[in-house]
Each structure stands twice: as structure tokens, then as C-alpha cells.
């Protein structure tokens, strides 16, 4: 897919900013899977932006999560890409590497470095340039089927809170229950690089001013071998290698996984799809590596590199990622705002464990992005 994107020349994407009859400037905004739940919220935010910018109209398009890359490629090929696009961190990195997004360091109304949590903004910085703005973040939590866990001889106190510990507990759990203690995407949407970083294992090195793969160090090989071994021994489900992140909630809802490590917002999906499993669910602090940090996925808003209204598009992204807008969103769903220099232990715990799930721990969550 990346080869196709590159062949299309993303640096030459034409944005959708335009003049309508000479009186109205139009921006096109794409978001990920927000309708219908967040329709009212988004319409309110867009209306506020339009009121503050006379003569501007924002056309909002909501795209299914798994269709974004395909639709963006098609829109780019037709010269109809959006001005502002919402992306998950991994998707953003792929497109940013191909020059799809604009440097908005000097185009935002204020300093991004003073506004956003450093850990959230960090993944939006490329070569010191602001290539996107962090929208909301979703620190990972362990969502646990307490009944299935008990069948395997474990409980919240004895369940490992780190990846190496979970691998060590998986064989005995499988023997006792015939089900799986946990899973992680290892093939598509592989989480191994993220887990490596959590262990303090950096799979890259600098060479000639560039980052290159550095995967043959003994400690890196041993870590990957540990995961491959767990899969080959049957301690992890087949879907770990054949499917991406979606398999976690799918298998959990079917009662085949005792623990999944994902955003706490997925508890609501479990409630709607599998009320029986939901009734047995509790939420614990997210799994960690040697560094003791919880993975913090970031949703971003990026300005397409050839938007015809680049500064206005940057203002729209700035508006949607503002403290007031993000706070309102975080009250609706178990996510955390990116605007704010520091999170308290109390707010971390509430977002990562206690915003919606049926049972939660009282132990404060340590956020990877806190400073």
C-alpha cells in the first residue's frame, strides 16, 4: 500500500479549501468513526469555529476506522483530499514519512510546545517541526474477565502487570482453562516495537544522521524470540499473528481471552456486544515493560500538505484540540485530553480505570506522558 501512496505523489495532494461563489471559504475535515455518538459534539465544535471565522464553512466527513487509508489514497488520486485529517499515531507516521502533511509550526495561533502534554506532542514532531496536533490520548488499561481469570487460578492481585510476567503465566492458565490468558497483535499492527520501547529496548540506531533498524542485538533477538515462542507453543491465539488489534475485543467478547490490554473506551463496546462478559469485567492498570510506563496511543489532526487554506486549516485543528474542546470530549468517553502540561495521578487513574467500567482499581495509573 505504501508503494501505491508514494507513486501517487502525496506531496502534491490538492486540498479542498475553496471559495464558494467568491464569498465562502470551505474546509474539509475528516474524522475517524465518530458518528453517531459524537455527532452533536462535533457539530457544536464546528459551529463555534465557523462563528469565530466569518465566511468559513467546514464540511465534516466521518470515515470508518478501517477505511481511512483507502479513502485518503483515492481522494488524493482525484485531487480531492481533505484539508484536515484525523489519524491514529501509526497511520500518521506512515503518511508523514511520505510528505503528506504540512509543517504547521508557524501556522498555529500559539505555541504547540506550551499547550500540549510533551508525551502526546512528541510523536507529532518530526525533525523539530510540528507536523500534526495531538487530539486525544487513550492510555492503555488491562480489561479483565474476573470469572475466567479465577478459573485459571489467578485474581487481580496475582495477575502479572508486565508483559514478561503475563507470558510466564500464560502456559499454566491455558492448561487449566483451555482458553488464553491474553493476546497481542504480533503480525498485522504488531505491538512488538511498542513493547520493546516499554522494556527500554530501542530497535533503532542513528547512522549518518538517519535512524536505521538495529534488530540483531542479543537482547532484541531474545525479546522477539520470547514472543515467537509463546505463539508457537500455543499460549497465544492464532489471531495474534493473523489479525490486528480488533481481535482482542472480538475474542474477549467471546470469553476466549481473560485479559486484553487496550483503551478503556472499549469497555462500552463490550457492554453493548456481550453484556454477560461485561458483567464479569473489571479494569486494571495497563500492562507495562521494564520502564513501568503505560502505552499511550495518540489520535492526531494533521493538515494536508497542499491544502489551499493551510493557515485556516491549522486554526481548525488548533480549535478542535483546545483545552475546552478536549475536556468536553473526555467527559463523554474514557479518553484523556492532550492539551495541558501535566496530568495528576487522580486524573490518570480516572481515565485509565474508572471512567465507565463496572469495577475499577483505586490505584493511580502512572502516565507515560506525565512530566
BAVO-478297 format. One record per residue: x, y, z of N, C-alpha, C, O in turn. Coordinates in steps of 0.05 Angstrom, whole numbers, plus 5000, padded with zeros to 4 digits. Each point is the difference from the previous one (the first is absolute). Example, Ala and Ser with C-alpha at 12.3 -4.5 7.8 and 13.67 -1.06 7.14 Angstrom:
// residues 2
526448865156498250245000501850245000502150005013;497250214973501650245001498550225014501050225004;
***
This chain:
// residues 371
501649765000498450245000501750255000499450204986;502849805029501750245002501250064973500450244993;500249554991501150054974498050154982500750174985;496849755018497950144985499750295008499850174983;500349885043499950275010502350174988499650224990;502849665012502350154990499850064971500750224991;498349594993499750044972498150224993500250134979;497949925039498050214995501150275005498950204991;503449825023501150265006498450155020498750204993;501449715032498350135020500850295004498450175009;504149904986500850275004498550194982500150255004;498649644975498650184981497049985004498550074981;500649835042497149995005498850284999501150195011;496649834976498650255000497850005021498349835000;501850365019498050015021497450104990499750094977;498349915041497250074993499350285008497650084997;504250095012499350275006499350144974501549974981;496350185018499250134975498150235006499050035023;500650134958498150225002497449924987500049904977;497850145037497349924990498650264992499050155016;500949904957498750244991501550255008498950224999;503749755009501650235007499450115028501250205008;497049675007499250115026500649805023500150095023;500249664972500249815021502549824996500349874979;501450125041502349825000499249745013498750005021;502049784966499249745009502449835007502050004986;497849875037502049805009498749735002497649985007;503949824987499049725003501549875023502549994999;496049905020501149865023499249715000497649944997;504349885005499449725002500749905029502150065010;496049805002500449885026499649694998499149904980;501649975042499949715001497849905018500150035024;497949854964497949855014498850145024499949895022;499350364974498750165022497050004998498750055021;500249904956497049994998499049725008501449814995;496350185017498150215007500450115028498950215007;502749665009500150075029501050295004499050145018;502949954966501250265005499150214979501350214997;496549744990499050184979499450285012500950204990;497649805032499350265012502450155010500250244996;501749615016502550135009501550134977500850235001;499649624978501650104977498550234986501350204993;496149785004498550224988500250255017500150224989;500049755037500350235017502750134998500250244999;501949595000502750114997500450144973501250214998;497749674981500250124973498550264999501050204989;496649815023498450255000501550225014500050234992;501349705031501550205015502350114983500650245000;500849594985502250094983498950184978501250204994;496649724993498950164979499150285010500350194986;498649825038499250265011502450185004499950244997;502449645011502450155005501550084975501850165000;497449724977501350054974497950054979499149824986;500050435013497850074982500749924971502250044990;495849854997500349934972501349734995500549924978;500049935044501349744998497949785005498350025018;501749774965498349775003501849755002501849964984;497649885037501549755003498249774992497949965011;503049894969498649754991501249775015502349934996;496149955022501049785016499349734988497649944994;504449895002499649734990501149805020502350015008;496049815001500949805019500549744985498349904985;504149985020500949774984500249765019501150035022;498049734970500549765016503049965005501650054982;499049845041502849985008501749844980502250084992;496749694999501649834982499950094971501249874982;497550355012499850094972501650264995500150094977;501150025043501350264997502250004979500050174982;501949645021502250004981499049984971500950144982;497349675013499049964973498650254989500550084978;497950045039498550244991501950234996499650164981;502449875036501850224997501749974974500550204986;500349565009501549954975498350074975500950134982;496649785019498250054977499550304997499950104978;499650045045499550284999502550154989499750194985;502649735024502550124990500349974970500850184986;498749585005500349944971498150184984500650074977;497149995034498050174986500450305006498550164990;503549915025500550285007497950115019499550245000;499349595016497850095018500549925029498249935015;504350074994500749935027498950225019499750234992;499849705033499050205019502250205008502449964994;496850255019501950205011501249905026502450035005;495949865012500849905026499149715003497749944993;504049885016499349725002500849905028502150065010;496149785001500449875026501349724995498949844985;503350115029501349744997501049895026500650155019;499549594983501449875023503050034996500950054978;500649935044502850064999501649834979501650114986;497849635012501549834981499450084972501850004983;495750055010499250094973501350264993501050044978;499150145041501250274996502949974993501050134981;500549705033502849974995500549904971501950104987;496449725003500449904973499750224979501650034982;496250125021499550214981501950245003500950114980;499849965044501950225005502749944987501350184990;499549575011502649924988500150054970502150024988;495550004999499850044972499450294993499350064977;500850125042499650284994497150084997499450204987;498749655025497250054996499050245015498050124993;503549965028498950205018501850255001502449994995;496450235012501450265001501350055026499149915021;503150244978501350105024498450245010499850214986;498949765037498350225010501250145024498650135016;504049844988501350135022499450295003499550105022;500650044956499550295000497250084992499450244996;498949575001497350054990497849995021497750084996;503049815027498049985022499950265015501950155000;495849925012499750255014501750035025500450235010;500749565000501750015024502149784998500349864980;501350115042502149805000499049735008498849965022;501649854961499249725005501549895024498949855016;503650224987501649895022499150105027500549875020;498350364981499050105025497149915006499150015023;499649884957497249935003499549715007498249935015;503449894973499449715001501849855019502350085004;496749705006501749825016502349914983499649904978;502950125032502349934984499949724988500849964977;498349845038499949734990498149974976500449834983;497450335017498149994978501050154976499849914977;501450335028501050164978502549874987500450034976;501149825040502549904990499849844974501750024983;496249815015499849844976499050164976500049904977;499250355027499250184978502450174990499750144980;502549845033502450164993501849834982500849785008;499950324970501949874981502250204993499450204988;503049735020502250184995499650275014500850214990;497849795033499550255014497650164989499350215012;499549704967497750144988497449885009499849755004;498250425000497349905008498549924975499250174984;500549575013498749894976497149915005498649924982;500550115043497249945007499650105028501950075014;495649934995499350075028498749765013498349884988;502550065037498749785014497250075008499550225010;498649604986497250065006499349885027499750155019;500149594982499449885026501849755002500949894980;499550035044501749775005498549795016498050065014;502949694985498549785011501949815014500549784990;500550295034501949825014498849725003497749975008;503949844987499149725000499349905028501350085020;496749754982499249885025499749704995499549914977;500749935044499449714998497049965006499150055022;499549864958497249935004499949705005500949844984;497950095039500349735011497349865004498250125013;501549644977497749835006500649865027501449805000;497550305022500749905026499349715004501549855013;496350064976499149725003501949814985500849805012;499950274964501949834985502750005013501449795001;499450445009502650025013500149815025502049875004;495850135010499949835024500149704993501249845014;497650094963500149724991502949924995500749765002;501050434991502849944994501750035025502549984998;496350065026501650015024501250275006501950025016;497050194972501150275004497850195009497749944998;503250295012498250215007501450274995502250004990;496450225016501250264994502650045014501850144990;498649755034502450035015502449844989502350085002;497149684987502149824991500650024970502049914990;496150224995500550034972502350184994500250225011;501649694972502450164994499250264987498150024984;503450195023499550264988502050084979499950234990;501949595003502050054980500049784979499049785005;502050294971499849814977501549745005499049794994;503450225017501549765005498649825020499949754998;498850385023498549845019497649874989499349785007;499350364975497649884987500849764983498649804999;503650224986501049784984500649765019499349774993;501950285030500749795019497549865011500049765006;497850394997497549895012498349864979498249855007;502250214967498349904979499949704998497849894996;504449965006499849714996498249865020498349844993;502050225033498449875021497150084997498249835005;501350424987497250084997498749844977497749925003;503850054975498949844977499549715009498049884992;503850015024499649725009497549985017498549804997;501050395020497749985018497450054987498049875006;501950324975497450094989499549924971497749994992;504449954993499749964971499650254985499950004975;500150235039499750264987502750155002502049895010;498050364981502550155000500050225021498050135005;504349905009500250215020499850284987498650175009;502949864969500050264986501049974972500649784991;499450444994501150004973501050284994499450195014;502249834965500950254989500449974970500749784991;498850434993500549984971503149974996501550175009;499249624977502949954995500750024970502350044993;495649934990500550024971499050274990501450205000;496149804990498750254992499750185025499149915021;501550344975499950205023501749905023499150035023;503249864972501649885021500650205022500750234995;499049675030500750175023502849945011500750125020;500849714967502649935010501850255002501450035020;498750144960501850245003499250175024501750105014;495749944990499150165023500849875026501050135019;498749604983500749865024503050015005500950025022;500749974956502950025002500750265013501750015019;497150214972500650265011499350015030501450135016;496449744991499249995028502049855017500150045024;501449784963502049855015502750155000501949905012;498250334975502650144998501749894978502450064999;496549784983501449894977499450164975497849994990;504150165001499650184976500949854975502449954997;495749984985500749844977501150164977499849914977;501350335029501150174979502650115009500750015024;500950094956502550145007500450224979498949994978;502650215029500550224982502549934983502049915010;497750144964502249944982499950214978498150024984;503950155015500150214980497850205002499050104980;500149955044497850195004497349894996498050145001;501849604994497449864996499749785020501949895010;495650044995499449775017499749754983498650004980;502849795028499949754985499449785020500450025024;498549764965499349775017502549885013502249984988;497549955038502249885015498849765015499650015025;499849774961498449785010501749765008498949805010;503750204985501549765004501650005027501549825005;498150385011501250005026498849765017497749934997;504049965020499249755014497450055016498249825000;501650405014497650055016497550044984497849925008;502550194968497750034982499149734989497649935000;504349914991499449734990498749835021498049864995;503050155030498849845022497250095005498349835006;501150434993497350095006498049914979497849915006;503050124969498249914978499649705001497849894996;504449965010499849715002498149915022498649804997;501250365025498249945021497150004990498449835007;500950384978497350024989499449794979497849884999;504150074983499749804980499649725013498349854991;503250105030499749755014497349975013498849784999;500250445013497349985013497949944979498149865006;502250254970498049954979500349714990497949864998;504550054997500449734989499149785020499149794992;501250275034499249805020497050005004499049835015;499650354973497150015002498950155025497749965007;504050205005499150155023498550264992498650125016;501849954959498650234988498249904978500749804987;497050325008498249904979501250054972501750174996;497349674985500950034972499650284990501650104984;496350045025499450274990502150205007500150214988;501749735032502150185007501850054976501150224997;499349594986501750034976498450074975501250104981;496349845018498450034975498250255000499150084979;500450035044498250235001501250235017501949955015;497050294981501150235015498650035027499149815012;500850444996499050075027497149915004499349935023;499150064956497149935003499649735012497949955013;504049864984499649735010499950005031498949815011;502250395002500050005029497250015011499149845016;499450364975497250035010498249784990498249915014;502350004961498449784990500249755017498049885007;504550044999500349755016499250045029499049825013;501450424997499250065028497049985002499049895020;499550224961497149995001499049724998497849945009;503749884978499249724998500849835024499449775001;502050365019500849855023502549834996500549825016;501150244963502349844994502650125011502149875001;497850385007502350145012499350105027497850115004;504049865015499450105027500950295003498950145017;503149944968501150275003500650124972501249864983;498050385013500950154976501150275010499050125019;503049974967501250265006499350194978501049994978;497250205028498950184980498950255014500150025024;498750164960498950245012497549945016498449834992;501250305031497749955017497450074986497949915009;502150244969497650074986498749744987497750004994;503949795003499049764988498149855019498649824992;501450255034498249875019497150054991498349825003;501150414987497350064991499249824977497749914998;504250034984499449824978499449725010498249874991;503450045029499549745012497349995013498549804998;500750415015497450025013497849974980498049855005;502250274972497950004979499949734986497849914993;504549975002500149764984499749755017498749804991;502450205033500049765016499450075030501950015016;495650044990499350085028500949805020500750075023;499249674970500849795019502950035008500749985024;501150054956502850045006500550275014501650015018;496950194974500350265013499449985030501450135016;496749714992499349975028502249885016500050015025;502049864962502249885014502650164997502249915008;497550324981502450164992500950195022498450135013;504249894990501250215017502350124984501149874982;499850365026502150144986502350065019499650115022;502849824969502450045016502050184984499650054977;502450035037502250164987501149854976500249765001;500550394978501049884976502649855004501650065018;498949734965502449855001502450174993499850194984;502549765029502450164996502449824994499949765003;502250384989502649864997501850085023499150095021;503549884974502050055021500050295010500650055023;498650144959500050285008497650075017499950225011;498149604991497750065016498050204988498550125015;501649924959498350204987497849874984500349794987;497350335015497749914985500150124972500550244996;499049594984499850094972497850204997497849965010;502750264976498150224997499550064970501350184990;496949674997499450074972498950284998498550105017;502150034961499250284995498550034974500849904980;496950235021498650084976500950284993500250175017;500349884957501050264992498250124979498349874987;502050395009498850154978502350124984501650155011;498549784963502250104983498950164977497749954991;503850255000499250164977501449884975502449964999;496049994981501049894975502050204987499550245000;502749664989502250174992499350204978501350214999;496749744984499350194979497250125004498850074980;500349945044497550145005500250284990502050145004;495949964983500150274990499450215021500350244996;498949665028499450185022501649905024498849945021;503850044977501649875020499950135027499749865020;500550404981499950135026497349985013499849965025;498150064960497349975010499649715009498749955021;502449864964499849725008501449955026499049855017;503450274987501449975025498450125023500149905023;498550324972498350125021497749815008499249995023;499749874957497949815006501049775018498749935019;503649964973501349795017500650115028499549855020;501450394982500650135026497550025016500049955024;497850144963497450035014499049735011499249995023;500949814961498949745009501749875022498949835015;503650244986501849885020500450185024501949965016;496550254987500350185022499149885027498649805000;502350325022499349885027497149975005499149805010;499350414982497149985006498749784983498449855010;502350144964498949804982500749725009498449825000;504250145008500949735008498849925027499349775004;500350425014498849945025497249904997499149815012;499450334970497249924995499949724988498249845007;503750104975500049734988500749795021498849785001;503150275017500949815020497849945020500149805014;497950384989497849955018497949824987498349895014;501950074960498149834986501049724997498449814997;504250155003501149734995502749985015501250205007;499649564998502449955017502650054984501549814993;499050445000502550084988501150235017498650115017;503949974977501250235014500850224981500849944978;498950315031500850224982503050024997501549915018;499450194960502950044995500950285007502450055003;495750144999500750275006500250045030498049975015;504450094995500550035029502749885005500749794990;500950355026502849935003500449765019502149874999;496050085019500449795019497449875008497950145002;502149615001497649865010500549915029502249915007;495850125010500249915027499649705001498949884982;502149995039499749715004497049935001499149804990;499350385022497249955002498650004973498449824994;502350384989498750004974500949774982498549894984;504150025019500949774986498449755007499249854983;500450115043498649775009497150004991498949794992;499950455008497250014992499749934971498149854993;503650264990499749954971500849714993498749884983;503450025030501049744992498549775013500149774991;498550295031498749775014497150055008498549815001;500750435004497450045013498050164984497950075012;502549994963498150164985498249814984500249984976;498049895039498049844985499949715007497949885001;504449985003500049715005498449935025499750175018;499449594985498349925023501649985026498950065021;503649874978501749995024502750104992500949964978;500450185041502650114993501750015025499149995023;503550024972501950015022500150295011499350194987;501649835038500450265012502950104997500650235006;501149594984502850074997500450204977499049954978;502450265026500450204979501749894978501949865005;497450214971501549924976502250194995499750255001;502649644993502350174994500050044970500149814984;499850445007499850074972502750034987501850135011;498549754966502650014986500750294993502350074998;495750104998500550274990500350215023500650234994;499049695031500250195021502850115003502049854995;498350405013502750115003500350115028502150115006;
***
